[in-house]
Amino acid sequence: TPKGTGRYRINVGYSAPYAMAVHEDLTVPHKNGKAKFLEGPARRLAPEMDRVIFETLKKKKGLKQALEAAGNVLLAASLKEVPVDTGRLRDSHYLEIG
């Protein structure tokens, strides 16, 4: 298929078994980072990610590259907010495009 066509799905997340519990529990205080460490940046940066996708496509790059660029924006922001005790949660981050 031509560059930039087709359907892609992007997944940004954390694979540690306790990632969802840490993300969702607003009652647990953290020395650093906070709950909703992925959702918060996703909501806040939605316009920025849209802009990154648009600018990447405007440069005649493919949709896959545009989604990867936007995913990297989200991942970088979430890594700044993820609670860190041992570093295992932070180190379990991933970005998948398929």
For each residue, the residues with C-beta under 8 A, 3 or more apart:
1: 5 6
2: 5
3: 60 61 62
4: 57 61 62 63 64 66
5: 1 2 63
6: 1 63
7:
8: 63 64 67 97 98
9: 97 98
10: 67 68 70 71 95 96 97
11: 94 95 96 97 98
12: 38 71 74 75 78 93 94 95
13: 19 38 93 94
14: 19 23 38 82 89 90 92 93 94
15: 19 92 93 94
16: 19 88 89 92
17:
18: 21 22 89
19: 13 14 15 16 22 23 89 92
20: 23 24
21: 18 24 25
22: 18 19 25 28 35 37 83 89
23: 14 19 20 35 36 37 38 39
24: 20 21 35 36
25: 21 22 28 35
26: 35 36
27:
28: 22 25 35
29:
30: 33 34 35 83
31: 83 85
32: 83 84
33: 30 37 81 82 83 84
34: 30 37 40 81 83
35: 22 23 24 25 26 28 30 83
36: 23 24 26 39 40 81
37: 22 23 33 34 40 41 78 81 82 83
38: 12 13 14 23 41 42 74 78 82
39: 23 36 42 43
40: 34 36 37 43 44 81
41: 37 38 44 45 74 77 78 81
42: 38 39 45 46 74 78
43: 39 40 46
44: 40 41 77
45: 41 42 48 49 73 74 77
46: 42 43 49 50
47: 50 51
48: 45 51 52 73
49: 45 46 52 53 70 73 74
50: 46 47 53 54 70
51: 47 48 54 55
52: 48 49 55 56 66 69 70 73
53: 49 50 56 57 66 67 69 70
54: 50 51 57 58 66
55: 51 52 58 59
56: 52 53 59 61 65 66 69 70
57: 4 53 54 60 61 63 66
58: 54 55
59: 55 56
60: 3 57
61: 3 4 56 57 65 66
62: 3 4 65 66
63: 4 5 6 8 57 66 67
64: 4 8 67 68 97
65: 56 61 62 68 69
66: 4 52 53 54 56 57 61 62 63 69 70
67: 8 10 53 63 64 70 71 97
68: 10 64 65 71 72 95 97
69: 52 53 56 65 66 72 73
70: 10 49 50 52 53 56 66 67 73 74
71: 10 12 67 68 74 75 95 97
72: 68 69 75 76 95
73: 45 48 49 52 69 70 76 77
74: 12 38 41 42 45 49 70 71 77 78
75: 12 71 72 78 79 93 95
76: 72 73 79 80
77: 41 44 45 73 74 80 81
78: 12 37 38 41 42 74 75 81 82 93
79: 75 76 82 90 93
80: 76 77
81: 33 34 36 37 40 41 77 78
82: 14 33 37 38 78 79 89 90 93
83: 22 30 31 32 33 34 35 37 89
84: 32 33 87 89 90
85: 31 89
86: 89
87: 84 90 91
88: 16 91 92
89: 14 16 18 19 22 82 83 84 85 86 92
90: 14 79 82 84 87 93
91: 87 88
92: 14 15 16 19 88 89
93: 12 13 14 15 75 78 79 82 90
94: 11 12 13 14 15
95: 10 11 12 68 71 72 75
96: 10 11
97: 8 9 10 11 64 67 68 71
98: 8 9 11
